Amino acid sequence: MDIKKVLNEVTKEIEQSSSQQELQNVKVAYLGKKGKITELLKSLKDLSLEEKKSSGSKLNLLRIEVDNLIKNKFNDLKIEEINSKLKNEYLDISFPPPNSIASKAHPISKTFDEVITIFGSMGYSVAEGPDIETDFFNFSALNIPENHPAREMQDTFYIDDKDKEGKPYVLRTHTSPVQIRTLLNQKPPVKIIAPGRTYRCDSDSTHSPMFHQVEGLFINENANMGDLKGTLIEFCKQFFNVQNLKVRFRPSYFPFTEPSAEMDIAYEIVNNKIQLGQGDRWLEILGCGMVNPIVLENCNVDTNTYQGFAFGVGLDRITMLKYGLTDIRSFFSGNLNWIASNGFTIGEF
Amino acid sequence: MKFSYSWLCDHLETDKNANEIGEALTNLGLELESLTDYSEYSKFVVATIKDFRKHPNADRLNICKVDDGTNTYQVICGANNVKKGLKGIFAKDGMYIPGTQINLKKGKIRGEISEGMLLSERELNLSDDHEGIIELLDDFENGTSAVEALKLNDPIFEIGITPNRGDCLGVRGVARDLSAKGVGKLKPLNFKKINQLEFASPIIWNINNDDNSCEYVVSRYFKNVNNSKSPEWLQKKLISLGLRPINALVDITNYITIDLGRPLHVFDADKIGKKLDMRLANANERILALDNKEYTLDKNTTVIADGNNALAIAGIIGGDLSGCTDDTKNVFLEVALFNPNSVAQTGRSLGINSDARYRFERGLDKNMVIEGLEYASYLINKICGGLVSKNIEAGKLENFEHKINYNFDYFNKTIGLELDPQKQIKILKDLKFQINKSNEKECEVLVPPWRNDVKNKIDIVEEIIRIYGYENIKQSVPSASIEEIDKIDNSSSNKKFKSIKKLKKTLISNGISEVITFSFHSIRAQEILKGDKSLKISNAISDDQSYMRNSMIFNHLESAELNFKKGFKNIQLFEIGPIYNSSQSQENILSLLISTEENINSIYKSEEFNFYSLTELTSILISSLNFDIKQFNILRSTSNTYHPGQSAELLMGKKLIARYGKVHPLIMEEFSKLKNCFAIELFFENLPIDSISRANNINILDSQFQFSEKDFSFLFEKEQNLYEVQRYVKGLDKNLIKNVEFFDLYVAKDLGDDSKSVTFRVTIQSKEKTLEEKDLEQLHKNILEKVSNKFKAKIRS
C-alpha cells in the first residue's frame, strides 16, 4: 500500500471539491466509517507487531494530514460561499440621505445654565416669580411710585385685568419683583438669583418686547459694595471666559438700589469683531447697587441689622456679546436654521 | 441733555479738555453718551471751483477744477449746485470720509480722473442734507480748515440724565457737579438784576386749583419790547445744540431752560386777558399747543387760563394763540412751581414730551424761581428793551429745608471702605451740602435745594462715593458657605432647572431643536384656543401680540410654517417655557411640535409619523423624568386643540401630566402650508420635583435564569383601556412576570363594532430558578382566566 499515493489521490479530490457537500463526500470516502483510510487503519490488526508500528504511525499521520486538509478546505469553501453571497448584497452606498439639520439647544438655554452654575458656585440658589405681576411687586415695593419718572424708563405692558388693589396687572419689566417676593417669604440671609422672561413695549434690532434677565440678591448683616464688585467681576470673568478683564463701575440710578452702579466691560475691535476684556471702548453689561433701605423696609426687613446688594443682567445681551450675535429678534423667531448655526449640541450644552 | 464745551465754560472755569470732562461726567453718574469732537475735520479744507465743464460720458456729472490754496485738482462732481466760484469743503485722495465710512481713492469716473471730493453735509455727518455740496457763504481763504470755516471748534457733549438728577438738566447744574469732582471752579451767574421795576403788572394771577398742582407763580409784564431775531451769541448757542432760533423772546426762554434747567414761559400780553387763572381744565376743553397739535384735556389737567380760554397746559406746553411772535409788543413772563406728579400725569396722558415737562416732573430747584425770573428779565430787557413791571405773584414759595442725620460709619459699612470723616465732610461741602453739627461719629447734613432726590442717609453715602470714585471701591472675592450650598441642593427651583436640562438633552438627542417664542398670542390664536379674558394686553404693540398665550402650539405652528417656507419638510421643535391660564396663574411646560410631510423618498423610507410614534416619544420623555408612561391614567383628550380621536391625556390623580396628539384639523386650516402636525404638551411641574430631579437610576434586576415568552390574544371591548390591562397582568405575579408587551391590535367589521382584538407577549422569568413547564402552564392559565374575567374579554387563542 502506498501512503503517498493515497495522499496524492485524496489531496486532488479535496482540491477539486467545489462545494461543502462534495467535500463532505470526500471526507466520508476517506475518513468515514468505511472510508479508505479508516479501512487501512482497520487492516493494521492483521499485521505483525513490527509492521503495525511503522505502518500505524504513518497511517495516523496520513489521517491527521487529510483531516487538516479537509478542515482547511471547508473553511475556504465557507468563505467563498459567503463572499459570493455578499456579491448579491451590494447597496448603492452613494445614494444621498435626506437633508437633516442638527438639533440644538437655544443659546439662551446655554446662558441660563451657565448663569445658574456660576452663581451657584458663589452660593446663589434659584428663585422664581410670575411674568404677570402686580403693580406692587413690579413698581411700588421697589420704590417706584406712580408718576415717578423712573416708570418712564421702562415701557410697561399692561394687562386688561386688575389686582386686589384695583391696579392693572403688568408684564414684569424686570426680574426685580422676585427680590420682593423672596424677601417677603424668607428671612435673611437671602442669596438668590432669579432668571426669567421680562417684557417692555419696545421693538427693534436691539430691543425685543420679550427678553430675559437674571436678578441677583444678597442680603445679610454685612454684604457691601466691595462684595458686589467682586461678585460681578468674577461672574463676568467666568461667563465671558476672560481672565484679564478690564471693567468699570460708574454711578447710575435705580430707585431700588442706593448707591446704584452700572458695570461696563472694556472691548476693542479686532478684525471687525468685538473682543472683550481690553481696549478703550466700553460696553454696558449690567445694573446693580446696594439694596435701598426703603425696599428692605417695604419687605419688613430690619435695616439696622441687614443690608445687601442686588443686580440685574440682560441675558440676551450678554449672550449676544459672548457669541457675536447681532439681532435680538432672531432669538425668538423659531428659525431652525438660526438655531442650527447658533445653538449648542448636546455635548456643548 | 446736550451742551457745548464753550457753554459749559460759561459756568465752569476749567483747564481740562473735552475728553477729560467727558470721563469725569461718566464717573459722576452723568453718563457721556456722545462727545462730538470735530477736531479731526481740520484735514478737510476750504477750496474753490475755479472752472467746470460737463463730463463727456455722463450727463449728471461735471469735471471741476478745484483750488485748495496749494494745488489745483480735477474733481468729478455729481452735485447739482456746482458753479464757478463756489467755495466748498474739499477732501483729498486717501482721506477718510466719516459720512460714507470709506477712504477716498484717486481714480477714474467714467473715464475721467478724479483727484478728490467736494463734500456734502451728510458726508461730514453734520446733517442728513445730501442735496448738494456745502456752499460756504463767508469768504474764507482757500486752505482754511473746515473746523474753522464750519465753526466746528466747539465739542458737543450729550449726557444721559437719570431720573433722580433733575438738577443736571441745566448746564449750570452739570458745571456744579463737575466742580465738586474737582474738574474746575463754578463761576458766579453773570447778570444784573433790574432795579427799575416801574409799574404794576396790568395782568394779575389767581391760583384756583383743587389738587395743589401749582404751589407758586411769579410774573413780570414787559412793556414796549422789540421782538426780532436774537443776537448772534444766543442763536449760535441754540444752533450748536441743533435747536432752531425763532425769535428773541422764545429763544431766551429756551436758553434759560437749558442754561439753568429752569423752564419758563412768555405770553404775548396783548393776546391774553387781564386776569389769569391756574385752574383744572373742563372736561373736553381743547387747546391748540405750540407744537401745532390740538389737545383735548380732562378734569385732571391744570391749565393757565384767562376767563374762559385755556392759554397753556401748566408745566408742559404753551398755547399757540397766546405765543410770542415777531410783532409782540408786550410780554407777560411766567415762572411757576408746578407739582411734579400732576405734570407727569398730564404729560403722560396727553403724550407730550416737552423740555418743560421733563424738568418739572423731576422736581426743580426752588431757589431758581426768583433767579430764573431775574435772569430772564435781564435778558429780555437787554435784548428787546422796554420797561419791566413789578412782580405779580400767587401762592406761596416755601423754603426748601431738608436735614439728614448722618453717621460716618454708615459709609464704611455700606461701601466696605474706611473713609475718614473729614474727607467725607469735604466731599459733602464740595457738593454744597451744609454740615451743621458734627462730631467724630456723626453730623447733621443740610441738603441744597436743587437736590430734592437726596432724602435719606443712604443717599448721602451715594453722594460721597460718587465723588470719591467707584473705581476706589475694593473688590472682595465671593465665596459660597456650606449653608448656601445646602440651600441650593434643596431648592426646588434649582431642582426644576436640573430636570429641565435633562429634558432638553433628551429632546435634542432625539433630533428635536429648541426654540424660544414670544409669550404672546395673536387675536386669532386667542379666539381659536379660547384663552382666559384676563390675558389681554391693554397696550399691545400689534394684533399678533395682543394676549398672553395659554398654549404654545399656535406659536410653534407659526414657527413651523416659517421653517416650511425656508424649505424644511420635516420640522421638529420644542420649547420649555410659560403658558398662562389667567392673569394670576402661569405654569412652565414643555411643548413640542412635529410637522411631517408625505414621504417621497423611496430609499430612505421610514415609517410615516403617526399617533403611536408620538406616544413612543412621549414615553421616552417621561422616562427621562424617572416616570413610566404606563403608570398614569390615560384618557382621550377633550382639548379642542387636538384631533378628538388621535389625542390622549395622561393623568396622575387629577393632575394633568401630559397631553399629546394630532393637531386638530380646524387649527391646521390656519396653516395651510403644513400637512400633518403632532404636538406634545408635558406639564412637568405637576410631577413631584424630587422624583423628576434625581439622577436616572432605573433599577432593573438582572436574572441569570432562563426566561420564557408566551403570547396572548383577547377580544376586548373597544374602549377598554389597555394600560389598565397591562398593569393588571403585571400585577398578577410581580415576582415572575417581568414584562408585558402589547404588539398587535386588530379592529375590523368581522369582530363587530364594539370589540378589538389585542395581542400581547408576557415574559416570565424567576430570579431564583429555571421554571418548570408545569409552573409556566399554571401561570399561563391564570393569566387567561383572570384577564377574561376581569375585563370580560374573549380568549382568541
HADDOCK unambig.tbl for C-alpha pairs under 7 A between the chains (distance, minus, plus):
assign (segid A and resid 97 and name CA) (segid B and resid 604 and name CA) 6.85 0.50 0.50
assign (segid A and resid 103 and name CA) (segid B and resid 508 and name CA) 5.52 0.50 0.50
assign (segid A and resid 103 and name CA) (segid B and resid 511 and name CA) 5.09 0.50 0.50
assign (segid A and resid 103 and name CA) (segid B and resid 512 and name CA) 5.32 0.50 0.50
assign (segid A and resid 103 and name CA) (segid B and resid 513 and name CA) 4.36 0.50 0.50
assign (segid A and resid 104 and name CA) (segid B and resid 508 and name CA) 5.83 0.50 0.50
assign (segid A and resid 104 and name CA) (segid B and resid 513 and name CA) 4.96 0.50 0.50
assign (segid A and resid 104 and name CA) (segid B and resid 514 and name CA) 6.20 0.50 0.50
assign (segid A and resid 105 and name CA) (segid B and resid 508 and name CA) 6.90 0.50 0.50
assign (segid A and resid 105 and name CA) (segid B and resid 513 and name CA) 6.23 0.50 0.50
assign (segid A and resid 105 and name CA) (segid B and resid 514 and name CA) 5.01 0.50 0.50
assign (segid A and resid 106 and name CA) (segid B and resid 514 and name CA) 5.48 0.50 0.50
assign (segid A and resid 106 and name CA) (segid B and resid 515 and name CA) 6.10 0.50 0.50
assign (segid A and resid 121 and name CA) (segid B and resid 480 and name CA) 6.42 0.50 0.50
assign (segid A and resid 122 and name CA) (segid B and resid 478 and name CA) 6.12 0.50 0.50
assign (segid A and resid 122 and name CA) (segid B and resid 479 and name CA) 4.84 0.50 0.50
assign (segid A and resid 122 and name CA) (segid B and resid 480 and name CA) 4.55 0.50 0.50
assign (segid A and resid 123 and name CA) (segid B and resid 479 and name CA) 6.78 0.50 0.50
assign (segid A and resid 123 and name CA) (segid B and resid 480 and name CA) 4.15 0.50 0.50
assign (segid A and resid 123 and name CA) (segid B and resid 481 and name CA) 6.53 0.50 0.50
assign (segid A and resid 123 and name CA) (segid B and resid 484 and name CA) 5.00 0.50 0.50
assign (segid A and resid 123 and name CA) (segid B and resid 485 and name CA) 5.72 0.50 0.50
assign (segid A and resid 125 and name CA) (segid B and resid 487 and name CA) 6.69 0.50 0.50
assign (segid A and resid 125 and name CA) (segid B and resid 488 and name CA) 4.69 0.50 0.50
assign (segid A and resid 125 and name CA) (segid B and resid 491 and name CA) 6.71 0.50 0.50
assign (segid A and resid 125 and name CA) (segid B and resid 494 and name CA) 6.67 0.50 0.50
assign (segid A and resid 126 and name CA) (segid B and resid 493 and name CA) 5.59 0.50 0.50
assign (segid A and resid 126 and name CA) (segid B and resid 494 and name CA) 5.49 0.50 0.50
assign (segid A and resid 127 and name CA) (segid B and resid 493 and name CA) 6.09 0.50 0.50
assign (segid A and resid 130 and name CA) (segid B and resid 586 and name CA) 6.99 0.50 0.50
assign (segid A and resid 132 and name CA) (segid B and resid 583 and name CA) 6.20 0.50 0.50
assign (segid A and resid 147 and name CA) (segid B and resid 341 and name CA) 5.66 0.50 0.50
assign (segid A and resid 147 and name CA) (segid B and resid 344 and name CA) 5.71 0.50 0.50
assign (segid A and resid 147 and name CA) (segid B and resid 345 and name CA) 6.01 0.50 0.50
assign (segid A and resid 149 and name CA) (segid B and resid 163 and name CA) 5.81 0.50 0.50
assign (segid A and resid 149 and name CA) (segid B and resid 361 and name CA) 6.91 0.50 0.50
assign (segid A and resid 149 and name CA) (segid B and resid 362 and name CA) 6.86 0.50 0.50
assign (segid A and resid 150 and name CA) (segid B and resid 163 and name CA) 5.88 0.50 0.50
assign (segid A and resid 157 and name CA) (segid B and resid 537 and name CA) 6.74 0.50 0.50
assign (segid A and resid 157 and name CA) (segid B and resid 539 and name CA) 6.04 0.50 0.50
assign (segid A and resid 158 and name CA) (segid B and resid 537 and name CA) 5.73 0.50 0.50
assign (segid A and resid 158 and name CA) (segid B and resid 538 and name CA) 5.36 0.50 0.50
assign (segid A and resid 158 and name CA) (segid B and resid 539 and name CA) 6.20 0.50 0.50
assign (segid A and resid 159 and name CA) (segid B and resid 535 and name CA) 6.58 0.50 0.50
assign (segid A and resid 159 and name CA) (segid B and resid 536 and name CA) 5.70 0.50 0.50
assign (segid A and resid 159 and name CA) (segid B and resid 537 and name CA) 4.43 0.50 0.50
assign (segid A and resid 159 and name CA) (segid B and resid 538 and name CA) 5.27 0.50 0.50
assign (segid A and resid 160 and name CA) (segid B and resid 534 and name CA) 6.11 0.50 0.50
assign (segid A and resid 160 and name CA) (segid B and resid 536 and name CA) 5.37 0.50 0.50
assign (segid A and resid 160 and name CA) (segid B and resid 537 and name CA) 5.84 0.50 0.50
assign (segid A and resid 160 and name CA) (segid B and resid 538 and name CA) 5.28 0.50 0.50
assign (segid A and resid 161 and name CA) (segid B and resid 534 and name CA) 5.34 0.50 0.50
assign (segid A and resid 201 and name CA) (segid B and resid 541 and name CA) 6.66 0.50 0.50
assign (segid A and resid 210 and name CA) (segid B and resid 518 and name CA) 6.44 0.50 0.50
assign (segid A and resid 224 and name CA) (segid B and resid 413 and name CA) 6.78 0.50 0.50
assign (segid A and resid 224 and name CA) (segid B and resid 414 and name CA) 5.08 0.50 0.50
assign (segid A and resid 224 and name CA) (segid B and resid 415 and name CA) 5.36 0.50 0.50
assign (segid A and resid 224 and name CA) (segid B and resid 416 and name CA) 5.48 0.50 0.50
assign (segid A and resid 225 and name CA) (segid B and resid 414 and name CA) 6.31 0.50 0.50
assign (segid A and resid 225 and name CA) (segid B and resid 415 and name CA) 4.65 0.50 0.50
assign (segid A and resid 225 and name CA) (segid B and resid 416 and name CA) 6.18 0.50 0.50
assign (segid A and resid 226 and name CA) (segid B and resid 415 and name CA) 6.20 0.50 0.50
assign (segid A and resid 226 and name CA) (segid B and resid 416 and name CA) 5.59 0.50 0.50
assign (segid A and resid 226 and name CA) (segid B and resid 473 and name CA) 5.83 0.50 0.50
assign (segid A and resid 226 and name CA) (segid B and resid 474 and name CA) 5.19 0.50 0.50
assign (segid A and resid 226 and name CA) (segid B and resid 475 and name CA) 4.35 0.50 0.50
assign (segid A and resid 226 and name CA) (segid B and resid 476 and name CA) 5.59 0.50 0.50
assign (segid A and resid 227 and name CA) (segid B and resid 475 and name CA) 5.95 0.50 0.50
assign (segid A and resid 227 and name CA) (segid B and resid 476 and name CA) 5.05 0.50 0.50
assign (segid A and resid 227 and name CA) (segid B and resid 477 and name CA) 6.96 0.50 0.50
assign (segid A and resid 227 and name CA) (segid B and resid 478 and name CA) 6.64 0.50 0.50
assign (segid A and resid 229 and name CA) (segid B and resid 475 and name CA) 5.19 0.50 0.50
assign (segid A and resid 230 and name CA) (segid B and resid 475 and name CA) 4.44 0.50 0.50
assign (segid A and resid 230 and name CA) (segid B and resid 476 and name CA) 4.79 0.50 0.50
assign (segid A and resid 230 and name CA) (segid B and resid 477 and name CA) 5.36 0.50 0.50
assign (segid A and resid 230 and name CA) (segid B and resid 478 and name CA) 6.22 0.50 0.50
assign (segid A and resid 231 and name CA) (segid B and resid 477 and name CA) 6.83 0.50 0.50
assign (segid A and resid 231 and name CA) (segid B and resid 478 and name CA) 5.37 0.50 0.50
assign (segid A and resid 249 and name CA) (segid B and resid 470 and name CA) 5.94 0.50 0.50
assign (segid A and resid 249 and name CA) (segid B and resid 471 and name CA) 6.51 0.50 0.50
assign (segid A and resid 250 and name CA) (segid B and resid 26 and name CA) 6.77 0.50 0.50
assign (segid A and resid 250 and name CA) (segid B and resid 27 and name CA) 5.48 0.50 0.50
assign (segid A and resid 250 and name CA) (segid B and resid 29 and name CA) 6.18 0.50 0.50
assign (segid A and resid 250 and name CA) (segid B and resid 470 and name CA) 6.06 0.50 0.50
assign (segid A and resid 251 and name CA) (segid B and resid 27 and name CA) 6.51 0.50 0.50
assign (segid A and resid 251 and name CA) (segid B and resid 28 and name CA) 6.24 0.50 0.50
assign (segid A and resid 251 and name CA) (segid B and resid 29 and name CA) 4.23 0.50 0.50
assign (segid A and resid 251 and name CA) (segid B and resid 466 and name CA) 6.23 0.50 0.50
assign (segid A and resid 252 and name CA) (segid B and resid 29 and name CA) 5.14 0.50 0.50
assign (segid A and resid 253 and name CA) (segid B and resid 162 and name CA) 5.94 0.50 0.50
assign (segid A and resid 258 and name CA) (segid B and resid 458 and name CA) 6.50 0.50 0.50
assign (segid A and resid 258 and name CA) (segid B and resid 459 and name CA) 6.60 0.50 0.50
assign (segid A and resid 258 and name CA) (segid B and resid 462 and name CA) 6.51 0.50 0.50
assign (segid A and resid 259 and name CA) (segid B and resid 462 and name CA) 4.70 0.50 0.50
assign (segid A and resid 332 and name CA) (segid B and resid 516 and name CA) 5.23 0.50 0.50
assign (segid A and resid 332 and name CA) (segid B and resid 517 and name CA) 4.73 0.50 0.50
assign (segid A and resid 332 and name CA) (segid B and resid 518 and name CA) 6.39 0.50 0.50
assign (segid A and resid 333 and name CA) (segid B and resid 517 and name CA) 6.45 0.50 0.50
assign (segid A and resid 333 and name CA) (segid B and resid 559 and name CA) 6.89 0.50 0.50
assign (segid A and resid 334 and name CA) (segid B and resid 515 and name CA) 5.20 0.50 0.50
assign (segid A and resid 334 and name CA) (segid B and resid 516 and name CA) 6.46 0.50 0.50
assign (segid A and resid 334 and name CA) (segid B and resid 517 and name CA) 6.36 0.50 0.50
assign (segid A and resid 334 and name CA) (segid B and resid 559 and name CA) 5.01 0.50 0.50
assign (segid A and resid 335 and name CA) (segid B and resid 559 and name CA) 6.68 0.50 0.50
assign (segid A and resid 335 and name CA) (segid B and resid 563 and name CA) 6.12 0.50 0.50
assign (segid A and resid 336 and name CA) (segid B and resid 563 and name CA) 6.66 0.50 0.50
assign (segid A and resid 346 and name CA) (segid B and resid 505 and name CA) 5.95 0.50 0.50
assign (segid A and resid 346 and name CA) (segid B and resid 508 and name CA) 6.47 0.50 0.50
assign (segid A and resid 346 and name CA) (segid B and resid 509 and name CA) 6.72 0.50 0.50
